[in-house]
Amino acid sequence: MSQYRSTSTVAPRPSQTKIVATLGPASDSPETLVELIRAGVDVFRLNMAHGSQTSHGKTLKRIREAVDQTDSPVAVLADLAGPKMRLGTLPDDRMTLDADSLVRLVRGTESSIGEDGIPELTTTYEPLIDELRPGNRVLLVDGTVSIEVEQITADYAQCRVIQPGEIRTRQGVNLPGVDLSVRALEPVDRDNAAWAARNGIDFVGLSFVRRPDEIVELQEILRENGSSAGVIAKIEKPEALENIEQIVQVTDGVMVARGDLGVEIDIAQVVVAQKRIIDVCHRHHKPVICATQMLDSMQHSRLPTRAEVSDVSNAILDGADACMLSGETAIGDHPAQAVAMMHRIALAAEPLCRNRPLAAAHDCMTEGVDSTTEAVAESASRLAKRIDAKLVIVSTRSGATALALAKNRNYMPTIGASDSEETIRRMCLYWGVIPLRGAPTDSPFALLTHVETLGRQRGALKPGDRIVLITGFGMTPDLPPTSRHNTITVHEIE
């Protein structure tokens, strides 16, 4: 079987786990975008912390052109920067902090060396000094350098270097356990969210979520700008873990953002938190992405480390709907190879999932479907497995029934057909669902015939194969979309 996959055909899907790829200088050319789609990218991530709306708009245009060229739908995730705190400008753009030495956090934008020889560092968070207290830890460079607050004055916070190391201009600052007044949505994030809404972005990521009301606020911004984009809550703060049930209930999807999360909490607890988050998402039928340093060494190497392979496999076995590549595809030397490697690992890990049932997925309803549709999706998944069907097909207006099928994990190709291009792209994030463009959706018979014809042409279907079709029978068009699927049909190819 080829390592490449096409979501516009009815050929068996090489892997069920979806792949999110971050775009950057190494990957946003037209040729590379086409190569990445053919290698199997399902969702492209635009990191709004870098670049301008103009540059992202140009990248988005190239993505749309690449989709048309490959005839493979791909979703786009705009990841808002959020209140990421960073160091200000350093002398010579770098500085070494020695163990047990003193350093001051001061107001302003330019760091310097004080008259008494003590380094004076600035940050992008203006109220920082007012909100720090003696004993607080301040972590720099993703936690590899740490300082502890000893004294607070009106103009500075004097700290002791606990973990020494080199720091650089604009590197991140984390304050685990410090209750900050900063909001999850800064003015620039609100502006970028409105831009995403106006430009047809499919998912918008919200960084440093702490409470469910922050998710609701972003959803309102998107709706006010005429967008139905889903909100992806990035879990990277201890407060988010404390409120994880409530956050998952209101959001449209979740990202386990292990970079900042591993700094904000004990790094030894990151894998435990990952498993817990994935479990909650599965119970609430919400897509979940596992992110950060999954194949980090492939930024420069053509092969990952054994530990990275184990990490990706573990996320898949945990039940992640998607895995994300960051620097590997944004600035790495081998972006397409990193995507192909992610598929190879998924192919090896996914067969084990059949024998590792996830936490009960039936505690909650899939948002957008009623109890009948939920039961039909569950029953269709069991039936398809029992009769060894080759395909499951669902025609869906919003994608909700396709998501319900994804959360039932039937481990066979599931075709999601829709007359909405937005729905087609949204289904790109749903585990195991193959979005099918251009299929007739007004007639179950026409849809079934279309899929069977495509399957025969591509050698994926043959006489004797069975197809399970989920549809609605006896429904009137004016009924709400939560009552659209009430019938399961089994078709055997002659």
N, C-alpha and C positions, 0 to 999 in steps of 0.2 A: 504493500500500500504506500502511495506517495506520502511524503511528509507534508505536502501542501494540501489545503482543503479549500473548497469553494462553497460558500453559503448560498449560492444561487442555483445549486444543483440538488439532486436527490441522492447523490452518492453518499455512502456511509461516512459519517463524520469521524475523522481520526481520533479526536479527543473531545470529551464532554466539557472539560473545564475551559472557561473562556480566558482570553489573554488581553490585558490592558497594557498598552505601550505608550510611554511618555515621549513626546516629540521634542526635539531640540536641534541644535546645529548639525548633529550627525544623521538626522533622519527626516528632515522636513522638505527635502527636495522631491520633485515629482517622481523621479525614478525610484528613490528609496521607499516612498510611500506605497507605490505599486508593489515593490518587492516585499514589504512588510505585510500588506494585505494578503498577498499570495502565500506568504509563509504562515498566515493564520491569525493575524491580529483581528480582534473583534471590536475593541474600543481604543480610540486614540485619546490620550490625555494631553490637554493644553495646560501648562503650569502658568497660571496668571501672575505668579510672583516674579516672573521674568518676562521681559518683552512688553510690547505695547498692544493696545487693542488693534492698531493698524497692522502690526506684524502678525498677530494671531488671526486677523481677518484674512490675510494673504495665505496663511497656512491652511485655514479652513477651506478656502477656495480650492487649494491644491488637493485637499482631502476629497472634496466632492468630485473633482475631476478624476482622481484615482479610483474612486468607487465606480464611476461610470465606465472607466476603462476596463476594470476587472469584473464588473457586474456582480460585485459582492458587497452587500450592505455592511456598513461599519458605523458604530455609534461614536459620538464625541463627548468627552467629559471635560468641562472647564473647571479647573481646580482653583478655587479662590485662595489667596495667600493667607487671609485671616490675620490675627494680631501676633504674627511672628516677631519676636523681639530679637534685634540684632545689635552687634557692636557698631559703634561709629567708626569714623576713619582713624586708623592708627598711623603713627609715624613710620614711614617706609612700608606701610601696609601690613606690618607684622611686628610682633613683640614676644619675647620669652619671659614667662613668669616663673621665678624660682621658688622652690619649696620654702614655706614658712616666711616668705617675704610679705610685705604689705602692698596693697593696691587700693586705690579709691575709685568708686563709681561716682561720677560728677554729672552735673547738668551740661547740656550743650551738644555739639555735633562733632567737635574735633578733640580726639584724645591727645594726651601730651605727657611729658614728664614734669612733675611739680618741682618747685624750687627746692624742696627738701629731698628730691631724688625719688619720690614715690610715684609710680605710674598712675595717671589719672585717666580712667576709661569712660567714654560716653556710650549711650545706647539710644536706640530709636524710640524707646518708651519713656516719654517725658516725665510721667509721675512716679517713676521707679523709686527714687530716693524717699518719697513720701510714704510709700507702701512697704518698704523693707523694714525689718526688725532685727535686732541683734540675735544671732543664732541661726538666721536664715542661710540656706545654702544657695549659691549662685553657680550654675553649671555652664561652662563654655565649651565650644567645639564638640557638640553632641555628648557632653558629659565627660570627655577625656581630661578636661582641666576644670578644677573646682576651687571656689573660694568661699569663705564663710564670713558673714557680717559680724564685726566686733563693735562698731561704734557708728551712731547716726547723728549727724548735725543737720542744720538747715540747708547746707550746700553740698554735702557729700555723705557717702556711706563708706566707712573704712573697713577693709576686709583683709583676712589672712589667707594666703595661698595654701590650700590643703593638698591639692593634686597639681603638680607643676606641669608646664608644657608650653608650646608655642601657640599663640592666638593670631588671628588675621582679621583684617577689615571685613565687616559685614557678616562675620560668622554668627551663628545662632546663640541665643542666651535662653536658658531654661531656669525656672524658679519653682522646683517641686515643693508643694506644700504651702506656697505663698498665695494668699487670697487677693487676686488682682481685680481692679475695677474695670479693666479693659473689656470691651464688647467683642463678641465673635465676629460681628460684621462691622468693619471699619468703613468710612465713607468710600474709599477706593473699592472695597469689596462690593458695596451696594451698586456702584457704577458699573463694575465688571459683571455683576449678576444681570443688570438691565441689558448690557451689551450681549451677554450670552442668550438672553431671552429673545432679543430682536434678531439674532442671527441663527436661530433654529438649533441651538445646542441641545443635546439630548439629556445630559446629566450635569449637575453643578455640584461640585464638592465643597463642603463647608469645613474649614480647618478649625481645630482647637475647640470643638463643641464641648459644652459643659452641661447644658440643660435643654430639654425638649422645646422650650419656647423659642430658642435661637433657630431651630429647624423651621418652626412655623413662620417666623419672621422672614426667612429666606423664601419659603414657599409663597408667601404673600407677595413679595417683590416680583417673583417670576410670573405669578398669575396676573398681577397688575400690568405687566408688560406683555400679556398675551401669550405666555409660554406654558406648556404642560410638562416642561422638563422635570425629571426626578431629582430630588436632593439626595446626595450621598454624604452621610455624616461621617467625618473622619474622627476616629476614636484615638486620641493621643494625650488625654489629660486624666488624672485620677478622678476628677469630678465626673467625667463622662462614664467611667466605670461604675461609679456609685449610682448613676442615673441610667444605666444601660437599658433596662427594661422599658422605661418611659421614652427614651430616645428612639429605640428601635420601633416602638409602636407608632410614632408619628412620622418617621423618616421613610424614604423610598428605597434606601439601600445604605450599606455601611462599608467603610473602609477601615481595616485594622492597620493603622498607620504606625508601624512598629518603630520608626526612627525616633520621633519625639516621645512616643510612649515609653520606649526603653530608657529614656533619660528622665522622664517625669516619675516613673515608678522604678522599683528595684529591678534591674535588668534580669535577675534570675526568675522574676515573675512574668516576663513577657509572654512566654509560650503558654503559661497557665491562663493569662488574660486572653490570648488569641483563641484558645479553645472555648473559653466561656463566651466570648463575643459571638463566635461562629454558631455555637449552640443556641444562643438567644435568637439570632437572626433566623436560624432554621425553624425554630418553634413559631416565630411570627411570620414565616414565609416572606422574608426580605432577602434580596441578593446581598452577598457579602464578598468583598474583595480583600485579599491578603497582600500587603504591600511592604516595600522597603528592603533593599539589599538581598533580594531573593537569589539573584545570580550575579552578585556585585562584582566578582572577579572577572566576569566576562566583559567588563568595560574595556579591558585590555587583552584578555586571554580568550582563545577560541574554545576553551573548555572550562566548565565551572569546577569548583572544588567538590569533594565528596560530601562535605558538610552542607554545601548549598543545595546539592541534589536531594539530600535527606530533608532539608528544610522545605523545599517545594513539595516533595512527596508527602510530608507530614501535613502541610496545609490542605492538600487535596484529600487526604484521608480524614482530616478533621471535618471536611464538608464545605470548603470554600467554593463559591460559585466561580470565582475568577482569581487569577494571580496577576500581579502587576510588575512590570519592568520600569525602572526609573532611569538612573544614569546609564544603564546597560544600552538603552535605545536612544536616550537623549543626547549623550555625549560620548558614547562608547565607540570602540573601533569596529565592532562587529554586530550591529543592531539586528540584522536578519538572522544571523546565527544564534543570537540569544533567544529570539522568538522560536526558532526551530528546536532549540534545546528544551525550552519550556514544554513544547509538545511531546518531545521524546520522553521526558520525565512523566508527563501526564499519562501517556500511553502505558507506561510501566506501572504506574500507581493505581490507576482507575479500576483495573480488574479486582484489586484487593478490596475496593469499596463495597462490592457486592456482598461480601461476608462481614462487613463492619457497619451494621445499621446505625444510622444517625439517630439523634434524640427524636422522640415522637414529634412528627410534623403536623399533627392534627389537633393540637391544643388550641390553635387560633385559626381564623379564617384568612384566606388570601384576600388582601384588599381589592375590592372591585368585583368580587364574585359572591353569590349567595350560597346557601347550604347545599342546594341541589347541584349546582355547578361544581362545587368543591367535592361532593361525593362522586359525581360523574368522573372527574379528573382522577381521583384516587382509584375508583373501580376500573377505569380504562387502563391505568398503569398496571394494576394487578392482572387484568385480563391479557394485556399485551405480553406480559412476562409468561403467563401460564401457557399461551398458545404459541410462544416463540415468534411473535410478529416481527416483521422486518422494519416497519415504520409505524409511528403514531402521527396522525395529522389533526391539527386543530385550526379552524378559521376563527380569528379573533379580532375584535374591533379595537380593544384597548391593550391587548397583550396579557390581561390578568389571568385568563385561563391557561395560557402558555406558561406563566409563572407558577401556577398551581401544579401543572404537570412537572415542571422543573424541580419543584420541591418534593415531589414524590419519587424522584430518582429511579426511573424505570430502566436506565442503562441501555437504551436503544435510540436510534435517530428519531427525533421528534420534530416534525415539520410545522412551523408556525406561519400561516398565510394570513395576509391582511391587505385591505385596500388602502390602508393608511401608511404612508412612508415613515411617519413618525413612529408608529407602532413597530414597523419592521426594524427600525434602528434600535428601538428600546429593547427588543427581544435579543439583540446581539449580546446583552449582558446576562441573559438567563441561561443557566447551566443546561447543556445538552440540547438546547432548542436551536434549530436551523431555520433562520428567517428566509422565507421564499418570496421573492419579488415577482410580480406579474402574473400570479395565479388567479384564476376566477374564484371569487368568494361569494357570489350571489346564489350559487347552486351547489349543494353538497356533491351531487353526481358529477357536475362539471369539474369541481376541485379534485375529486377522486380520480377521474379520468385523466386530468392534466398531470397529476403526480405520477400515476401509473405509467403514462406515456414517457415522461421524463426518465423515470426509473429504468424502464426497458431500454431506452436509447443509450443510457449511460452504463448499462450492465449491472445496475444495483438491484434490479427486481427481475424475477423469472417466474414461470408458471409454478403454482403451488405455494408461492409466498403469500403471507397474509398481511393485511394492512388494517389498523384500527383507526377509525375516523370518529371524532367527537363533533357533534353538531347540535343544532336546535331544531325541534320538530313541533309544529303547531303553535309557534310563537308569532305574535303580531309585531310589526315593525315598531310600534309605539311603546313597547315594553322597555323598561330600563335595561342597560347592558348587563346588569347583575342576574338576569334571568334568561340568558341566551343559549346555554348549553344544557340539554337534558337527554341527549340520545347518544348511544354508542353503537357504531356499525362495524361489523367485521367483514372485510372483503377479501376473498381469495382469488388470486390471479389465475386465469385459465390459460 
